[in-house]
Amino acid sequence: MAAGIRVSRFCLFSYREELGKIMKYRKYGNVGFDVSALGFGCMRFPMKQEDGVSKIDDSLAIPMLRHAIDNGVNYVDTAYVYGGGQSEITLGKALRDGYREKVKIATKMTPRIVESESDFDMMLEKSLERLGVDYIDFYLFHGMDKSKLQKTKQFKLIEKLDAALGRGLIKYAGFSFHDDYDCFMECMNMYDNWCMVQLLFNYMCKDHQAGERGLKYAADKGLAVVVMEPLYGGKLANLIPQAVEVLDGADKPRTAVQWALDWVWNYPEVSSVLSGMRTMREVEENLAYAGRSEAGSMTDGDLRRIDKVKDIINGSELVPCTACGYCETCPSGVDIPRNFAAYNESGKYGLNTGLELYSHIDAGARADKCVSCGVCEEKCPQKIAIGEEMPKVAKYME
């Protein structure tokens, strides 16, 4: 999570001083547990290269985790697949020396890689071994969507979950989610003993995936709601200048990061907000923000500013591409929707965000391979002059 912003009134607070504030806690659904407003997400630990292999840098990650716990964080979240399993191992090391007793652990099994009913037991046993614990507090089905929902039914994973609960290997069950609202409701209704859900939620995604509707529905049912991606994968940490100008006019100075976090914490239905922190500075900053967090703390004026920022960001698309896919039979092999998506992300969130997306496009499918033949333009419902725009994308990205 990035710190600071390049304008005068987005002051950087004295984080060491702010750490004197007490961590804020919220109800974790009907479990009877008060959870820290800030949870530690263990997906983005600092990395190092060792013998040409990328590995988690335990010398940095473990002190970060323990520092967060020493200052009130009592909820840590990881998954079977994070870091190829390294995340659970690093977390297990951090929780030695009495730290296990100070936190609740959430980890996730991955229906995507399940090929038999025995895979559930294999993943659970491996997670327990990596973490070095006898039981897991909150065990989640990871990233539920329509395809994973089908695998859950096919391989009777709910029955496996119930059995693990009965054996005391896990204390509570939940799921994280990435699909539309109808799929969310199907997941909610497939099991009576969910205690929590983990949702993508930020001010750019209020109506995306499960969204605000899903958040409030789950909370009304007594489930804890843990929020992931409050910064939209870091996009809301460094805003374009027009958006910064809007937020800079507020009476209360906040960094871009704090605006995004406070918007989520403003919802009383939110139990905890996960942050995947990469540095000790980010840990300290987020502890300070969490110490000042309150449901209902944003004024009507604050919320209007956020709405204006959303409009600015949404209006910063450079090409009106809707990714309908009609142009996907490009004779030159250009992935037109993905190139435009990267270009538009640059307009919304800055060049670095666009370049990250662009770097994942195969070299043979990038914008510079466009020959402006016009075949795609005949199919485009938005009537985009693709042959003119693709060279602009290539020049901008290259």
N, C-alpha and C positions, 0 to 999 in steps of 0.2 A: 504494500500500500504506500503510495508516494506521499511525501510530506510537502506542505507549503504550497505557495502559489505566487506568481510573479506580479503582484500588485501591492500597493502601499498598505491598504487597510486589511488585507488578509494576513494579519500579523501571525508570527509563530509564537505560541505561548511558551512560558517557562515550564517545560514539561517536568523537570525535576521537582519544582515547587508544587505543581499540580498533582504529583503522585502522592502527596500527603492526603489527598481527598480519599474518602472511603469508596470502594467499589459499590456500585448499585446492583441490586438483585431483583429478580422478578419471579413470579410463580411459573413453575414448569408444568403447565397443565394441571391435571388432577393427581400428579404423582406424589405430591407432598414434599417437593424439593424446591428450594429457592436457588435459581441459577444466576450466575453472573451475567450482567447485560452484555458483556463481551465474551465470546467464546473463541478459543484458539483453533483455527483451521490448519490442519497439518498437511496440506497439499503442496504448499509453496515454500518449503524449507530452503535455506541457502544451500547451494550446491558447490561441489568442487570437482576437479578432474583428477583422477587417480589411475595411472597406467592406461590413459586414453579412455577411461570410462567415467561417466558422470555419476557422482554419488552425493548423497546428503552429507553436508559438513557437520558432523556431530559436535565438533568443538564450538560451533556457533549456535546450532539449533537447540542443543540441550540447555545451555544457559538462558536462551530466550524463553523457552518453555517454563523453566523453573522461576525465572524472574516474573513472568506473567502470573504464575500460580502464587508466588510469594506476595503478590499485590492484588490478590482477590479473585483471579480467574479460576473457576471451579468446573469448567466444561471444556473438554478437548475432543476434537472430531477428526477422525482419519478414515481410511478405507483399505480394504484388502489389496486394491490395485494401485494405490498411490505410491509413486516412486518405485513401481515394480515390487512392492512389498517392503521397501526400505523405510517408508514412513512409519509403519507399525513398529518396526524394530527400533527406530530412533525414539519414538514415543515411549516404548517399553523401557529403554535405558533411562530416559528422563524421569520416569516415575519410580525409579528405585530410591532408596534412602528416605523412605517415608512419604514420598510425594503421591504415591498411589492412593493413600487414604484421604488426600486433600481434594480429589477431583472425581468427576464422573467421566467415564470413557464412552464415547460413541464411535463405533466402527461399522463398516458396511460390507455385506456380501454382494456379489455382482451376478445377477441373473443372466447377463449377457454371455458369460462364459460357461454357464451350466450346460452340461451335455448328458448328465444322468442324475438320478435322485441322490446318489451318494456324494455328489459334488458339494452339496450344502454342508454336510458333516465335515468334508475335507477342508473347506474354506474356514469354517468356524474353528476347527481344531488348530489350523495353521495360524489364525489370528490370535487365538489364546496363547499359542507358543511364542509367536513374535512379540506380543505385548508382555509376556511373562506374568500373566494373571490367571486366576482360577475362574473368573467370570467376567462378562462384559456388561456394563450397566445398560447401554442402549444399543441394540443391534438392528441395523437398518437394511432394507432392500435398497440397492443403490441405483439412483437415476431412473426411476420407474417411468416407462412409456408404454406405448401399445405393444411393441414387440416383447419387452420384458414382462409385461402383464401376461402375455401368452405363455412365456416360458415358466412363469410362476405357477400357472395352472397346469401346464403339461407335466412338470416334474414335481408337482405336489409340494411346493416349497412352503406353503402355509402350514401344512401338516408337519413339516420338518421344523418350522419355527416354533410351533406349539410344543413339540417334543423337547426342543432345546430349553424352552421356558420351564417345562416340567422338570427337567434335570437340573435346573439352577445354573446352567452355563451362561444364560443371559437373563437379565432382570426384566427388561421391557423391550417392546418391539415397535418399530417405526419404519418409515420409508422416506427417501429423498425422491424428488420428482422433477421431470423435464418433459412435459407434453401439454396438451390442451386441457381445458377445464373439464370436458366430458370424461376424458381418460382419468383425470384426478378423482372425479366422483366415483368412477368404477373401482379405482384402487381403494378409496376410502370405504366403499361398501363391501369389499371382498373379505373383510376380516373385522371381527368385533372387538379385538383386544389391542388395536393400535393405541399407543400412548402419545406419539409425537409424529410430526411431519417436518421435513426440511424442504424449504421452498426457495427458489430464486425470486428475489423481491428487491426492487430499487425504484427510484422515481422515474426512470425511463421504462420500467417494465411493470407499471402498476396494473395494466390490463393484459399482460403477457403471461402465457402458460397458466398456472393456477391463479396467479394474480391476487388482487385484493379480495375477490370473491372467495377464493380458496382459503386464504388466510383467515378470513372471518368465519367461514363455515367450520373449519377445523377447530378454531378457538371456541366457537359456540358449542361444539361437541365435547369440550373439555380436554382437547389434545393440546400439548405444547407445540408451539410453532417456532422452529429455529430457521433463521434467514441466512441464506448463502448469497454470495455475489452482491453485497450491498453497494459495491462500487462498480458493478457491471464489468467485472474482469479488469478493473483498474481504469476503465474509460472515464469514470466520473472524478478521478483524482486530478486530472490535468485538463481543464476545460478550454474550449476555444475562447479567444478574447471577448467576443460579443457576450458570451454567457458569463464570463468573469465580471464584466462591467455591471451586469444586472445584479449579481450577488454582492458585489463590492458596495452597492448603494444601501445595503441594509444597516440598521442601527447596531445590531450585534455582530461584531466581527467573527467570522468563521473561516477556516480553510475550506477548500473544495471538498476535502475528505470529510470534514465535520458536517458540512451541509448534507452530504449524502447519508452519513450515519445517523444524524439527528432526524432526518426525514423518516428513516425506518424505525428508530426508537420512538418516534412520535406516536406510533400505533401501540395502544395498550395490549393488543392481541399478540404482539411479538414477545416471545420468551427470551431469546438470546440472539445476538447477531455474530455470525462467524466472520473472522478476518484471517486470511492466509498471509501471515507476516513473514517477511524475508530478512529483516534486520532488527537489531535491538532498538534502534531509534523508532521504528514503526511500532514496536511493542509499547514503548514508553508513550508515544503520541496517542495510541489507541486506548491505553489505560487512562490517560488524562481525559480523553473524550468520554469514555464510559463513566468516569467519575462524575461527569456533569450531565449525564443523560437523564431524560425524563419523558415519560409518555405525556403527550399534550403540551410539550414545551415550545412547539413552533406556533408562531402567531399566524393570523390570517394573511398578514402581509408577507410573512416568510413563505407561506404556501403559494401565494400568488407569484412570488419571485421564482420559485421552483417551476411552476407551470410555464412561466415565460421562458425559462431556460430550456425546458423540454421543447417548446415551440421553436426556439432558436436552433437547437440541435437537430430536430426533425426537419427544419427548413433548410438545413445546410447540406442536404444531399446534392451532389453535383450532377447526377443523371437520374431521371425518373424511372429507373429500372425496378420492376416488381418481382424479378426472378421467376417469371411465369414458366420459363424453360422452352418457349417456342423456338428460340434461336439456337438450341443446343446441337443442331446438326451442322455446325460450321465446317465447311470444306477444308479449312486450314487447321482445324482442331482447337481453335481458341475457345476457352471456357468463358464465354461472354458474361454470364451472370456473376461468376466469382470475381472476375476482373472489375466489373462495375461495383460489386459489393465492397471490395477493398478500396476502390476510389471514393465511394460514398462514405465509408468509415473515416477516411482521411478528412473529408469535409466536416464530418460531425465531431470527431474526437482528436483530430490532429494526424500529422503524417506518420508518426511512429506506429499508431494503431493500424493505419492502412497498410504500411509496409509489412507488419507482422502477418496480416492476412495474405498479402500478395506473395510473401515468401513461401507459403504453403501451396501455391499453385504450381503445378508441373511446368518446367521451363518451356516445354513445347506447347503449352496451353495459355501462355501469357499474352498480354495485349500486343507486344511487339511482333507477334506472328500474324497479326491481322493484315490482309492484303486489300481490304476495302472492296471486296467483290460485290457486296450489296445483297447477297442471298438472304442474310439474316434480316435485313431491313424490310423485306417484303412480308416477313412473318411477325414483326414486332407490333403488338397491339398498342404500345405507347408511342409508336412512330418515331423512335429514337434514331437519329442519324448515326448509326453505330460505326459506319466506316469513317466518320469524322471524329467521333469520340474516342475510339480505341487508340489512335496515335497520341491523343492527349493523355490518356491513361498511361501509356508506355513511357512517354516523356516525363511525366510527373513521378512515376515510380522508379524509373531507371536512373 
